[in-house]
Amino acid sequence: MKPPAHEHEFEAAHGLPEALPAGERILWQGAPQWRVLAVQVMHVRTLAVYFALMLLWRAVTAFYDGGGLSGALLSVALLAPLAVLALGILSYLAWLTSRTTVYTVTNRRIVMRIGIVLSVTFNLPYRMLDAASMRLNRDGSGDLSLLLAPGERIAYANLWPHARPWQVKRSQPMLRAIPEAARVGEVITNAMAAVAEIERKVPAARPQAVSTTSTGQGHALAA
């Protein structure tokens, strides 16, 4: 399937800061589903219920305080647009997160290109991962958490929202709200096993985590 046109023209390929070396191939590539992000990360559904209860409480209070039906409706009309605006902003943020994120799984590593304003790419070779875990949703989407090997660390703030919640001290990169998560999890598990078998036969030094920060104008810094 031909990848969609992307806005990051400085990328050598969609979601990748440089061309893949010989012998490396893409096994899967995708992005978070924005509606799932809106519900699970931005908590739009929970906030919608909260706002609805607050508006109902305000309407009932205004009614019994002598304002009557017109007073109750007026009290709701004044605050309802603010609630809708807040939910709209959070939903838009989820959409932007989905639009600017690309997860790439190859036979050697996982690449995460994330960031709305400032694009950052994390290269995670399988040799620097200890394990992967999965959480599935009813619709087949889900989250895949990546446990970094001891000594490897990426700041939680640099990953959010692509990080396992509450794991701040030892942050875990996470492929969030991806479709067909079970199939992607199987792809990653098989790739990790294949790399582990190669490492068992031919031991090699563990690579360091690499991140590339881009401004959108072709400038990159490697750490």
N, C-alpha and C positions, 0 to 999 in steps of 0.2 A: 504494500500500500504506500503510495507516495505521500510523504509528510506534508503538512500544510505549510503555506508560506509563513514566514516568521518575521517579527519586527527586529530581531537582533541580527542585523546584517553582518556584524563582525564575526559571527559564529561560522566555523568551518562547515558545520552541518547542524540541522535542527536539534537544539538542546545540547550541543557539544561545542566546547571552546576550541577544539582542534580535531583534525581528522583522525580516525581510528588507525592504530598501527596495524601492520600486517599480522594476520592471524586472529584479530579481534573482530567480533561481529555483534550486531545488535540482536538481542533475543526478544526484547519487548520495549516499547516506548509509549508513554501516555502522560496524562495530567489528572489532577483531582477533578471530581465532579462538583461544580460550584454549589449546586443545591444541597448536596450532602455536607459540604463545608459550612454552608450557611446554618444548617441545623445543628451539626455536631461541634463545630469550632466557634462560630459566632453566636450560637444559642438563640437563633432567631425565633424558633418555635416557643421556647421557654419564655423569652421576653414578650412575645405576642400574648401569651396567656397572662403573664404578669400585668401587662398594660391593660388588657381587657378587664381584669379583676379590679384594677385601680380605677378605671373609668366607670365601671359599674358601681363601685363604692361611692365615687364622687357624685354620680347621678342620683343614687338612692339618698345620700346625705342632703343634697340640694333639694330633693323633692320633699323630704320630711322636715326640712328647715323652713318650709313655707314657700318655696319657690315654685311649687307645682310642676306640671309636666314641662312647661316652657323653660323654667329655670333649670330643670334637670338636663334637658336637651342642650341648653346653652352652655352649661358647665362641661358637658362632654365635647361639644363642638370646639371649645377653646383649646382643649388639650389633645384631642384625637390627632390633629395634623402633626403635632410634635412626636407622638408615638409612631405614626406612619413614617415620618422622616427618619427617625432613629433606626427603624427596621429596614428602611430603604438603603441607608448608608451602610449598614452591616451586610446586607445582601450584595450591594455593589462591591464592597471590599472582598467578599467571598468570590465574586465573579472575576475581579481583577487578579486575585491570587491564583485562581484556576487558569486564567488566560496567560499569566506570565511564568507559570511553572511547567517544567518538563522533567519527567523522571525517565531515565534511560537505563535499561538493564542489558549488559553485555555478558559475554562468556568469561570476562575477567574482572568486572567491577560494576558498581552502581554509580551513576552520575545524576546529581540533583542540581538542576538549574532553577533557582528560586529568587524571589525578590521582586517587588512591584516597582519601586523607584530605583533602587540600586541592585543590579543583578549580580548574584553570587553563584558560582558553580562549585560544588563539592564532589570530588572524585573519591570514591570509597572502594578500593580494591578488596576483593573477598578475603585476602590474607589478613586484613586488619579488622575483620568482623568475627566476633565470637559466635553469634547466633542470630537468628531472625524469628520473630513471632508475629502472629496474625490475629486480627479481630475482624470478624465478618458481620455485615449487616444483613437484614432480611432480603434486600434486593440484590445481593451478591457482591455489592461493593464492600470495601473494607480498608483497614489500615495495616500496613506492614512495618513493624518496628525492627530496627537494626541495632544490635548490641555491639558496641565497639570493644575491641580487645583492651585489656588493661594497659594503661599508659597512653592510650589514644583518647583525645577529648576535643569536642567542638562545643563552643559556648552555646548555651540554650537560647540566648537572645538572638544569636546569628541564625538559628534554625527555625524559630517559631514563625508560623504555626506548623512547620514540618518537623515537629519533635513530639516524642511521647509525653503526654501531660504529666506534670509533677515530678518528672525525672530530671531535676535541675543539676544536682551535684555530678551525676554521671549521665549526661544527656544522651538520648537515643534518637538518631535521625529516624524519621518516619515518612513513608510513602502514604499520604493521606487520601482517603475518599476515592481510591482508584477503582475502576470497574473490573469485574471478574477477578477479584482479589485472590481467590483460591488458586486460579490458574497461574497468576503472576507469582504467588508464593511458591508454587511447585517449580516454576522456572528458576527462581532464585535458589531454592534448596538444591536443585540438581546442579546448578552452576557452582555453588559453594562446595558441594561434594566433589565435583570434578577437579576444582582447583586444589582442594585439600589432598586429593589423591596424587596430583602432580607434585605438590609440595612434599609429600611423604617420600616420593621417589627421588626428587631433586630438591633438597632443602635450599631455601633462599632467604635473604635478609627481609624482614618485614618492612614494607614501604610505609612512609609517613602519609598522614592525611594531607591532601592538597586542596586548597580553595582558590578560586580565581574570581576576583571582583571586577566588574565591568561597569563603566559609566554609560554605555550605549554609544560611545564614539570611537570604539576600537581600542581604548586604553585598558590594559589589564595589569594586575599586580598578582604575583603568586606568593603564597606564604607556605 
